[in-house]
């Protein structure tokens, strides 16, 4: 099991000449779980568990990162 916290502080030092805008600070929680069975690895997780709307530094002003995402991956080496 893995818990991950991603975040950044408010960014106010921007290049207005390049069209950059200040960005609010944010924190995002991700969770993943991996299990091995029958020679395969199954990984499942939830990204942005708290469903927070945020914009990372240098993202276009109208672009917000995805809301909560759920995923599952199965891999097998042979």
N, CA, C and O atoms as a GROMACS GRO file, in nm:
protein
  312
    1UNK      N    1   0.085  -0.117   0.000
    1UNK     CA    2   0.000   0.000   0.000
    1UNK      C    3   0.089   0.123   0.000
    1UNK      O    4   0.193   0.126   0.066
    2UNK      N    5   0.049   0.222  -0.074
    2UNK     CA    6   0.126   0.346  -0.084
    2UNK      C    7   0.033   0.465  -0.077
    2UNK      O    8  -0.066   0.472  -0.150
    3UNK      N    9   0.064   0.558   0.010
    3UNK     CA   10  -0.007   0.686   0.015
    3UNK      C   11   0.091   0.793  -0.029
    3UNK      O   12   0.207   0.793   0.012
    4UNK      N   13   0.044   0.884  -0.110
    4UNK     CA   14   0.130   0.989  -0.164
    4UNK      C   15   0.059   1.123  -0.150
    4UNK      O   16  -0.060   1.136  -0.182
    5UNK      N   17   0.132   1.222  -0.104
    5UNK     CA   18   0.079   1.358  -0.096
    5UNK      C   19   0.165   1.445  -0.187
    5UNK      O   20   0.287   1.453  -0.172
    6UNK      N   21   0.099   1.510  -0.282
    6UNK     CA   22   0.166   1.604  -0.372
    6UNK      C   23   0.116   1.744  -0.339
    6UNK      O   24  -0.002   1.762  -0.309
    7UNK      N   25   0.203   1.839  -0.344
    7UNK     CA   26   0.157   1.974  -0.314
    7UNK      C   27   0.256   2.080  -0.354
    7UNK      O   28   0.372   2.051  -0.385
    8UNK      N   29   0.209   2.200  -0.354
    8UNK     CA   30   0.294   2.315  -0.385
    8UNK      C   31   0.236   2.437  -0.313
    8UNK      O   32   0.116   2.448  -0.292
    9UNK      N   33   0.325   2.526  -0.276
    9UNK     CA   34   0.284   2.651  -0.213
    9UNK      C   35   0.236   2.749  -0.320
    9UNK      O   36   0.261   2.728  -0.439
   10UNK      N   37   0.169   2.852  -0.278
   10UNK     CA   38   0.121   2.957  -0.370
   10UNK      C   39   0.240   3.013  -0.448
   10UNK      O   40   0.346   3.039  -0.392
   11UNK      N   41   0.221   3.031  -0.579
   11UNK     CA   42   0.326   3.086  -0.665
   11UNK      C   43   0.284   3.224  -0.711
   11UNK      O   44   0.190   3.240  -0.789
   12UNK      N   45   0.355   3.324  -0.662
   12UNK     CA   46   0.323   3.462  -0.699
   12UNK      C   47   0.431   3.526  -0.785
   12UNK      O   48   0.408   3.631  -0.845
   13UNK      N   49   0.548   3.464  -0.793
   13UNK     CA   50   0.656   3.517  -0.876
   13UNK      C   51   0.638   3.462  -1.017
   13UNK      O   52   0.685   3.353  -1.048
   14UNK      N   53   0.573   3.537  -1.100
   14UNK     CA   54   0.540   3.493  -1.235
   14UNK      C   55   0.587   3.595  -1.337
   14UNK      O   56   0.617   3.710  -1.303
   15UNK      N   57   0.593   3.553  -1.461
   15UNK     CA   58   0.629   3.642  -1.570
   15UNK      C   59   0.501   3.692  -1.637
   15UNK      O   60   0.443   3.623  -1.721
   16UNK      N   61   0.458   3.810  -1.599
   16UNK     CA   62   0.336   3.865  -1.658
   16UNK      C   63   0.356   3.892  -1.807
   16UNK      O   64   0.260   3.890  -1.884
   17UNK      N   65   0.481   3.918  -1.849
   17UNK     CA   66   0.510   3.941  -1.991
   17UNK      C   67   0.483   3.814  -2.073
   17UNK      O   68   0.448   3.823  -2.191
   18UNK      N   69   0.499   3.697  -2.011
   18UNK     CA   70   0.474   3.569  -2.079
   18UNK      C   71   0.330   3.524  -2.060
   18UNK      O   72   0.292   3.416  -2.108
   19UNK      N   73   0.249   3.603  -1.991
   19UNK     CA   74   0.109   3.569  -1.971
   19UNK      C   75   0.083   3.477  -1.852
   19UNK      O   76  -0.028   3.425  -1.839
   20UNK      N   77   0.182   3.457  -1.766
   20UNK     CA   78   0.163   3.371  -1.649
   20UNK      C   79   0.078   3.442  -1.545
   20UNK      O   80   0.080   3.564  -1.533
   21UNK      N   81   0.002   3.364  -1.471
   21UNK     CA   82  -0.083   3.416  -1.364
   21UNK      C   83  -0.041   3.350  -1.233
   21UNK      O   84   0.011   3.238  -1.234
   22UNK      N   85  -0.061   3.418  -1.120
   22UNK     CA   86  -0.034   3.355  -0.991
   22UNK      C   87  -0.117   3.227  -0.974
   22UNK      O   88  -0.227   3.216  -1.027
   23UNK      N   89  -0.062   3.132  -0.901
   23UNK     CA   90  -0.127   3.003  -0.880
   23UNK      C   91  -0.146   2.980  -0.731
   23UNK      O   92  -0.053   2.999  -0.653
   24UNK      N   93  -0.266   2.938  -0.692
   24UNK     CA   94  -0.292   2.906  -0.551
   24UNK      C   95  -0.216   2.780  -0.512
   24UNK      O   96  -0.186   2.696  -0.596
   25UNK      N   97  -0.187   2.767  -0.384
   25UNK     CA   98  -0.125   2.645  -0.335
   25UNK      C   99  -0.225   2.530  -0.337
   25UNK      O  100  -0.346   2.553  -0.342
   26UNK      N  101  -0.174   2.408  -0.334
   26UNK     CA  102  -0.262   2.291  -0.335
   26UNK      C  103  -0.193   2.172  -0.271
   26UNK      O  104  -0.071   2.169  -0.257
   27UNK      N  105  -0.272   2.075  -0.232
   27UNK     CA  106  -0.222   1.945  -0.185
   27UNK      C  107  -0.320   1.839  -0.236
   27UNK      O  108  -0.442   1.857  -0.229
   28UNK      N  109  -0.265   1.730  -0.286
   28UNK     CA  110  -0.345   1.623  -0.344
   28UNK      C  111  -0.302   1.491  -0.280
   28UNK      O  112  -0.182   1.468  -0.262
   29UNK      N  113  -0.397   1.405  -0.247
   29UNK     CA  114  -0.370   1.275  -0.187
   29UNK      C  115  -0.398   1.166  -0.289
   29UNK      O  116  -0.506   1.161  -0.349
   30UNK      N  117  -0.300   1.077  -0.310
   30UNK     CA  118  -0.315   0.961  -0.398
   30UNK      C  119  -0.294   0.834  -0.317
   30UNK      O  120  -0.217   0.834  -0.221
   31UNK      N  121  -0.362   0.727  -0.354
   31UNK     CA  122  -0.348   0.598  -0.284
   31UNK      C  123  -0.336   0.487  -0.387
   31UNK      O  124  -0.408   0.486  -0.487
   32UNK      N  125  -0.243   0.393  -0.363
   32UNK     CA  126  -0.222   0.279  -0.453
   32UNK      C  127  -0.203   0.152  -0.371
   32UNK      O  128  -0.153   0.156  -0.258
   33UNK      N  129  -0.243   0.040  -0.429
   33UNK     CA  130  -0.226  -0.090  -0.367
   33UNK      C  131  -0.184  -0.188  -0.475
   33UNK      O  132  -0.244  -0.191  -0.582
   34UNK      N  133  -0.081  -0.267  -0.448
   34UNK     CA  134  -0.034  -0.367  -0.545
   34UNK      C  135  -0.033  -0.504  -0.479
   34UNK      O  136   0.008  -0.519  -0.364
   35UNK      N  137  -0.080  -0.604  -0.553
   35UNK     CA  138  -0.082  -0.742  -0.506
   35UNK      C  139  -0.023  -0.832  -0.615
   35UNK      O  140  -0.042  -0.806  -0.734
   36UNK      N  141   0.047  -0.937  -0.574
   36UNK     CA  142   0.097  -1.033  -0.670
   36UNK      C  143   0.020  -1.163  -0.653
   36UNK      O  144   0.003  -1.213  -0.542
   37UNK      N  145  -0.027  -1.217  -0.766
   37UNK     CA  146  -0.102  -1.342  -0.764
   37UNK      C  147  -0.088  -1.411  -0.898
   37UNK      O  148  -0.097  -1.347  -1.003
   38UNK      N  149  -0.066  -1.540  -0.896
   38UNK     CA  150  -0.058  -1.623  -1.017
   38UNK      C  151   0.041  -1.567  -1.118
   38UNK      O  152   0.016  -1.570  -1.238
   39UNK      N  153   0.154  -1.517  -1.071
   39UNK     CA  154   0.258  -1.466  -1.159
   39UNK      C  155   0.230  -1.329  -1.217
   39UNK      O  156   0.306  -1.281  -1.301
   40UNK      N  157   0.125  -1.264  -1.175
   40UNK     CA  158   0.090  -1.131  -1.225
   40UNK      C  159   0.088  -1.032  -1.110
   40UNK      O  160   0.073  -1.071  -0.993
   41UNK      N  161   0.104  -0.907  -1.143
   41UNK     CA  162   0.094  -0.801  -1.044
   41UNK      C  163  -0.029  -0.717  -1.078
   41UNK      O  164  -0.044  -0.668  -1.190
   42UNK      N  165  -0.116  -0.701  -0.980
   42UNK     CA  166  -0.236  -0.620  -0.996
   42UNK      C  167  -0.217  -0.494  -0.913
   42UNK      O  168  -0.195  -0.501  -0.792
   43UNK      N  169  -0.225  -0.380  -0.978
   43UNK     CA  170  -0.211  -0.251  -0.910
   43UNK      C  171  -0.342  -0.174  -0.927
   43UNK      O  172  -0.393  -0.161  -1.038
   44UNK      N  173  -0.395  -0.122  -0.818
   44UNK     CA  174  -0.517  -0.041  -0.822
   44UNK      C  175  -0.493   0.083  -0.739
   44UNK      O  176  -0.413   0.083  -0.646
   45UNK      N  177  -0.563   0.189  -0.773
   45UNK     CA  178  -0.543   0.310  -0.698
   45UNK      C  179  -0.647   0.416  -0.725
   45UNK      O  180  -0.731   0.405  -0.814
   46UNK      N  181  -0.638   0.520  -0.644
   46UNK     CA  182  -0.723   0.637  -0.658
   46UNK      C  183  -0.631   0.758  -0.654
   46UNK      O  184  -0.556   0.777  -0.558
   47UNK      N  185  -0.638   0.839  -0.758
   47UNK     CA  186  -0.562   0.964  -0.762
   47UNK      C  187  -0.656   1.078  -0.728
   47UNK      O  188  -0.772   1.078  -0.769
   48UNK      N  189  -0.606   1.174  -0.654
   48UNK     CA  190  -0.686   1.289  -0.609
   48UNK      C  191  -0.805   1.240  -0.526
   48UNK      O  192  -0.920   1.272  -0.556
   49UNK      N  193  -0.775   1.163  -0.423
   49UNK     CA  194  -0.876   1.101  -0.337
   49UNK      C  195  -0.980   1.202  -0.287
   49UNK      O  196  -1.098   1.170  -0.282
   50UNK      N  197  -0.937   1.320  -0.251
   50UNK     CA  198  -1.028   1.420  -0.194
   50UNK      C  199  -1.100   1.502  -0.300
   50UNK      O  200  -1.174   1.594  -0.266
   51UNK      N  201  -1.078   1.469  -0.427
   51UNK     CA  202  -1.148   1.533  -0.540
   51UNK      C  203  -1.130   1.684  -0.539
   51UNK      O  204  -1.227   1.759  -0.554
   52UNK      N  205  -1.006   1.729  -0.522
   52UNK     CA  206  -0.977   1.872  -0.515
   52UNK      C  207  -0.948   1.927  -0.655
   52UNK      O  208  -0.870   1.868  -0.730
   53UNK      N  209  -1.009   2.039  -0.689
   53UNK     CA  210  -0.981   2.107  -0.815
   53UNK      C  211  -0.856   2.192  -0.794
   53UNK      O  212  -0.850   2.272  -0.700
   54UNK      N  213  -0.756   2.176  -0.881
   54UNK     CA  214  -0.634   2.254  -0.865
   54UNK      C  215  -0.567   2.277  -1.000
   54UNK      O  216  -0.595   2.209  -1.099
   55UNK      N  217  -0.479   2.374  -1.001
   55UNK     CA  218  -0.401   2.409  -1.119
   55UNK      C  219  -0.256   2.415  -1.076
   55UNK      O  220  -0.221   2.488  -0.984
   56UNK      N  221  -0.170   2.336  -1.143
   56UNK     CA  222  -0.028   2.337  -1.109
   56UNK      C  223   0.039   2.461  -1.167
   56UNK      O  224  -0.014   2.524  -1.258
   57UNK      N  225   0.155   2.495  -1.114
   57UNK     CA  226   0.230   2.611  -1.162
   57UNK      C  227   0.259   2.596  -1.311
   57UNK      O  228   0.292   2.488  -1.358
   58UNK      N  229   0.245   2.703  -1.382
   58UNK     CA  230   0.270   2.712  -1.526
   58UNK      C  231   0.166   2.641  -1.612
   58UNK      O  232   0.181   2.636  -1.734
   59UNK      N  233   0.060   2.584  -1.552
   59UNK     CA  234  -0.051   2.532  -1.631
   59UNK      C  235  -0.124   2.650  -1.693
   59UNK      O  236  -0.128   2.758  -1.634
   60UNK      N  237  -0.182   2.631  -1.812
   60UNK     CA  238  -0.265   2.740  -1.867
   60UNK      C  239  -0.375   2.779  -1.768
   60UNK      O  240  -0.424   2.695  -1.692
   61UNK      N  241  -0.412   2.905  -1.770
   61UNK     CA  242  -0.507   2.959  -1.672
   61UNK      C  243  -0.640   2.884  -1.672
   61UNK      O  244  -0.701   2.868  -1.566
   62UNK      N  245  -0.684   2.836  -1.786
   62UNK     CA  246  -0.814   2.769  -1.793
   62UNK      C  247  -0.804   2.618  -1.772
   62UNK      O  248  -0.907   2.550  -1.774
   63UNK      N  249  -0.683   2.564  -1.752
   63UNK     CA  250  -0.666   2.419  -1.735
   63UNK      C  251  -0.660   2.382  -1.588
   63UNK      O  252  -0.572   2.428  -1.515
   64UNK      N  253  -0.753   2.299  -1.546
   64UNK     CA  254  -0.748   2.244  -1.411
   64UNK      C  255  -0.719   2.096  -1.422
   64UNK      O  256  -0.764   2.030  -1.516
   65UNK      N  257  -0.645   2.043  -1.328
   65UNK     CA  258  -0.607   1.903  -1.328
   65UNK      C  259  -0.731   1.816  -1.310
   65UNK      O  260  -0.832   1.863  -1.259
   66UNK      N  261  -0.723   1.688  -1.352
   66UNK     CA  262  -0.839   1.599  -1.344
   66UNK      C  263  -0.889   1.583  -1.201
   66UNK      O  264  -0.813   1.595  -1.105
   67UNK      N  265  -1.016   1.556  -1.190
   67UNK     CA  266  -1.076   1.528  -1.059
   67UNK      C  267  -1.033   1.388  -1.016
   67UNK      O  268  -0.932   1.337  -1.065
   68UNK      N  269  -1.106   1.326  -0.928
   68UNK     CA  270  -1.072   1.193  -0.878
   68UNK      C  271  -1.064   1.094  -0.994
   68UNK      O  272  -1.152   1.090  -1.080
   69UNK      N  273  -0.958   1.013  -0.996
   69UNK     CA  274  -0.939   0.909  -1.096
   69UNK      C  275  -0.920   0.775  -1.026
   69UNK      O  276  -0.849   0.766  -0.926
   70UNK      N  277  -0.984   0.673  -1.078
   70UNK     CA  278  -0.969   0.538  -1.026
   70UNK      C  279  -0.907   0.455  -1.138
   70UNK      O  280  -0.950   0.463  -1.253
   71UNK      N  281  -0.806   0.374  -1.105
   71UNK     CA  282  -0.743   0.293  -1.209
   71UNK      C  283  -0.707   0.154  -1.156
   71UNK      O  284  -0.696   0.132  -1.036
   72UNK      N  285  -0.689   0.061  -1.251
   72UNK     CA  286  -0.642  -0.073  -1.220
   72UNK      C  287  -0.552  -0.118  -1.334
   72UNK      O  288  -0.584  -0.097  -1.451
   73UNK      N  289  -0.440  -0.180  -1.299
   73UNK     CA  290  -0.344  -0.226  -1.399
   73UNK      C  291  -0.304  -0.369  -1.364
   73UNK      O  292  -0.279  -0.401  -1.248
   74UNK      N  293  -0.297  -0.455  -1.465
   74UNK     CA  294  -0.251  -0.591  -1.447
   74UNK      C  295  -0.129  -0.608  -1.537
   74UNK      O  296  -0.134  -0.579  -1.657
   75UNK      N  297  -0.019  -0.656  -1.480
   75UNK     CA  298   0.101  -0.680  -1.560
   75UNK      C  299   0.157  -0.817  -1.528
   75UNK      O  300   0.147  -0.867  -1.416
   76UNK      N  301   0.216  -0.875  -1.631
   76UNK     CA  302   0.277  -1.008  -1.615
   76UNK      C  303   0.399  -1.015  -1.704
   76UNK      O  304   0.394  -0.981  -1.823
   77UNK      N  305   0.509  -1.058  -1.646
   77UNK     CA  306   0.633  -1.075  -1.723
   77UNK      C  307   0.647  -1.220  -1.766
   77UNK      O  308   0.619  -1.313  -1.690
   78UNK      N  309   0.692  -1.237  -1.889
   78UNK     CA  310   0.716  -1.376  -1.936
   78UNK      C  311   0.825  -1.375  -2.040
   78UNK      O  312   0.861  -1.481  -2.093
   0.00000   0.00000   0.00000
